Amino acid sequence: MHLLVNSLKGVSSRLLRKQFPELEKRYQKNVLWSRSYFAASCGGTPLEIIRQHVE
């Protein structure tokens, strides 16, 4: 799981930095994302129920 998350963070960081060059000035040590991540399962709950819960 961590390899997938790290890959997504790397790709999204490169795309965001390309689209928004001013990000370089805003982050310490040029780090956009933290090293941590969170993953959870919804156990087959319908998407509409999850959407209502998040809202």
Distance bins in CASP14 RR format, pairs under 12 A and 6 or more apart:
PFRMAT RR
TARGET T0000
AUTHOR 0000-0000-0000
RMODE 2
METHOD distances of the structure
MODEL  1
1 7 0 0 0 0 0 1 0 0 0 0 0
1 8 0 0 0 0 0 1 0 0 0 0 0
1 37 0 0 0 0 1 0 0 0 0 0 0
1 38 0 0 0 0 0 1 0 0 0 0 0
1 39 1 0 1 0 0 0 0 0 0 0 0
1 40 0 0 0 0 0 1 0 0 0 0 0
1 41 0 0 0 0 0 1 0 0 0 0 0
2 8 0 0 0 0 0 1 0 0 0 0 0
2 9 0 0 0 0 0 1 0 0 0 0 0
2 35 0 0 0 0 1 0 0 0 0 0 0
2 36 0 0 0 0 0 1 0 0 0 0 0
2 37 1 0 0 1 0 0 0 0 0 0 0
2 38 0 0 0 0 0 1 0 0 0 0 0
2 39 0 0 0 0 1 0 0 0 0 0 0
3 9 0 0 0 0 0 1 0 0 0 0 0
3 10 0 0 0 0 0 1 0 0 0 0 0
3 37 0 0 0 0 0 1 0 0 0 0 0
4 10 0 0 0 0 0 1 0 0 0 0 0
4 11 0 0 0 0 0 1 0 0 0 0 0
4 37 0 0 0 0 1 0 0 0 0 0 0
4 39 0 0 0 0 1 0 0 0 0 0 0
5 11 0 0 0 0 0 1 0 0 0 0 0
5 12 0 0 0 0 0 1 0 0 0 0 0
5 33 0 0 0 0 1 0 0 0 0 0 0
5 34 0 0 0 0 0 1 0 0 0 0 0
5 35 0 0 0 0 1 0 0 0 0 0 0
5 36 0 0 0 0 1 0 0 0 0 0 0
5 37 1 0 1 0 0 0 0 0 0 0 0
5 38 0 0 0 0 1 0 0 0 0 0 0
5 39 1 0 0 1 0 0 0 0 0 0 0
6 12 0 0 0 0 0 1 0 0 0 0 0
6 13 0 0 0 0 0 1 0 0 0 0 0
6 33 0 0 0 0 1 0 0 0 0 0 0
6 34 0 0 0 0 0 1 0 0 0 0 0
6 35 0 0 0 0 1 0 0 0 0 0 0
6 36 0 0 0 0 0 1 0 0 0 0 0
6 37 0 0 0 0 1 0 0 0 0 0 0
7 13 0 0 0 0 0 1 0 0 0 0 0
7 14 0 0 0 0 0 1 0 0 0 0 0
7 33 0 0 0 0 0 1 0 0 0 0 0
7 37 0 0 0 0 0 1 0 0 0 0 0
8 14 0 0 0 0 0 1 0 0 0 0 0
8 15 0 0 0 0 0 1 0 0 0 0 0
8 33 0 0 0 0 1 0 0 0 0 0 0
8 37 0 0 0 0 1 0 0 0 0 0 0
8 39 0 0 0 0 0 1 0 0 0 0 0
9 15 0 0 0 0 0 1 0 0 0 0 0
9 16 0 0 0 0 0 1 0 0 0 0 0
9 31 0 0 0 0 0 1 0 0 0 0 0
9 32 1 0 0 1 0 0 0 0 0 0 0
9 33 1 0 1 0 0 0 0 0 0 0 0
9 34 0 0 0 0 1 0 0 0 0 0 0
9 35 0 0 0 0 1 0 0 0 0 0 0
9 36 0 0 0 0 0 1 0 0 0 0 0
9 37 1 0 0 1 0 0 0 0 0 0 0
10 16 0 0 0 0 1 0 0 0 0 0 0
10 17 0 0 0 0 1 0 0 0 0 0 0
10 18 0 0 0 0 0 1 0 0 0 0 0
10 31 0 0 0 0 0 1 0 0 0 0 0
10 32 0 0 0 0 1 0 0 0 0 0 0
10 33 1 0 0 1 0 0 0 0 0 0 0
10 35 0 0 0 0 0 1 0 0 0 0 0
10 37 0 0 0 0 0 1 0 0 0 0 0
11 17 0 0 0 0 0 1 0 0 0 0 0
11 18 0 0 0 0 0 1 0 0 0 0 0
11 32 0 0 0 0 0 1 0 0 0 0 0
11 33 0 0 0 0 0 1 0 0 0 0 0
12 18 0 0 0 0 0 1 0 0 0 0 0
12 19 0 0 0 0 0 1 0 0 0 0 0
12 20 0 0 0 0 0 1 0 0 0 0 0
12 23 0 0 0 0 0 1 0 0 0 0 0
12 32 0 0 0 0 1 0 0 0 0 0 0
12 33 1 0 0 1 0 0 0 0 0 0 0
13 19 0 0 0 0 0 1 0 0 0 0 0
13 20 0 0 0 0 0 1 0 0 0 0 0
13 23 0 0 0 0 1 0 0 0 0 0 0
13 24 0 0 0 0 0 1 0 0 0 0 0
13 27 0 0 0 0 1 0 0 0 0 0 0
13 30 0 0 0 0 1 0 0 0 0 0 0
13 31 0 0 0 0 1 0 0 0 0 0 0
13 32 1 0 1 0 0 0 0 0 0 0 0
13 33 1 0 0 1 0 0 0 0 0 0 0
13 34 0 0 0 0 0 1 0 0 0 0 0
14 20 0 0 0 0 0 1 0 0 0 0 0
14 23 0 0 0 0 0 1 0 0 0 0 0
14 30 0 0 0 0 0 1 0 0 0 0 0
14 32 0 0 0 0 1 0 0 0 0 0 0
14 33 0 0 0 0 0 1 0 0 0 0 0
15 23 0 0 0 0 0 1 0 0 0 0 0
15 32 0 0 0 0 0 1 0 0 0 0 0
16 22 0 0 0 0 0 1 0 0 0 0 0
16 23 1 0 0 1 0 0 0 0 0 0 0
16 24 0 0 0 0 0 1 0 0 0 0 0
16 26 0 0 0 0 0 1 0 0 0 0 0
16 27 0 0 0 0 0 1 0 0 0 0 0
16 32 1 0 0 1 0 0 0 0 0 0 0
16 33 0 0 0 0 1 0 0 0 0 0 0
17 23 1 0 1 0 0 0 0 0 0 0 0
17 24 1 0 0 1 0 0 0 0 0 0 0
17 25 0 0 0 0 0 1 0 0 0 0 0
17 26 0 0 0 0 0 1 0 0 0 0 0
17 27 0 0 0 0 1 0 0 0 0 0 0
17 30 0 0 0 0 1 0 0 0 0 0 0
17 31 0 0 0 0 0 1 0 0 0 0 0
17 32 1 0 0 1 0 0 0 0 0 0 0
17 33 0 0 0 0 0 1 0 0 0 0 0
18 24 0 0 0 0 0 1 0 0 0 0 0
18 32 0 0 0 0 0 1 0 0 0 0 0
20 26 0 0 0 0 1 0 0 0 0 0 0
20 27 0 0 0 0 0 1 0 0 0 0 0
20 32 0 0 0 0 0 1 0 0 0 0 0
23 30 0 0 0 0 1 0 0 0 0 0 0
23 31 0 0 0 0 0 1 0 0 0 0 0
23 32 1 0 0 1 0 0 0 0 0 0 0
23 33 0 0 0 0 0 1 0 0 0 0 0
24 30 1 0 0 1 0 0 0 0 0 0 0
24 31 0 0 0 0 0 1 0 0 0 0 0
24 32 0 0 0 0 1 0 0 0 0 0 0
26 32 0 0 0 0 1 0 0 0 0 0 0
27 33 0 0 0 0 1 0 0 0 0 0 0
27 34 0 0 0 0 0 1 0 0 0 0 0
28 34 0 0 0 0 0 1 0 0 0 0 0
40 50 0 0 0 0 0 1 0 0 0 0 0
40 53 0 0 0 0 0 1 0 0 0 0 0
40 54 0 0 0 0 0 1 0 0 0 0 0
41 50 0 0 0 0 0 1 0 0 0 0 0
42 48 0 0 0 0 0 1 0 0 0 0 0
42 49 0 0 0 0 1 0 0 0 0 0 0
42 50 1 0 1 0 0 0 0 0 0 0 0
42 51 0 0 0 0 0 1 0 0 0 0 0
42 53 0 0 0 0 1 0 0 0 0 0 0
42 54 0 0 0 0 0 1 0 0 0 0 0
43 49 0 0 0 0 0 1 0 0 0 0 0
43 50 0 0 0 0 1 0 0 0 0 0 0
44 50 0 0 0 0 1 0 0 0 0 0 0
45 51 0 0 0 0 0 1 0 0 0 0 0
45 52 0 0 0 0 0 1 0 0 0 0 0
45 53 0 0 0 0 1 0 0 0 0 0 0
45 54 0 0 0 0 0 1 0 0 0 0 0
46 52 0 0 0 0 1 0 0 0 0 0 0
46 53 0 0 0 0 0 1 0 0 0 0 0
47 53 0 0 0 0 0 1 0 0 0 0 0
47 54 0 0 0 0 0 1 0 0 0 0 0
48 54 0 0 0 0 0 1 0 0 0 0 0
48 55 0 0 0 0 0 1 0 0 0 0 0
49 55 0 0 0 0 0 1 0 0 0 0 0
END
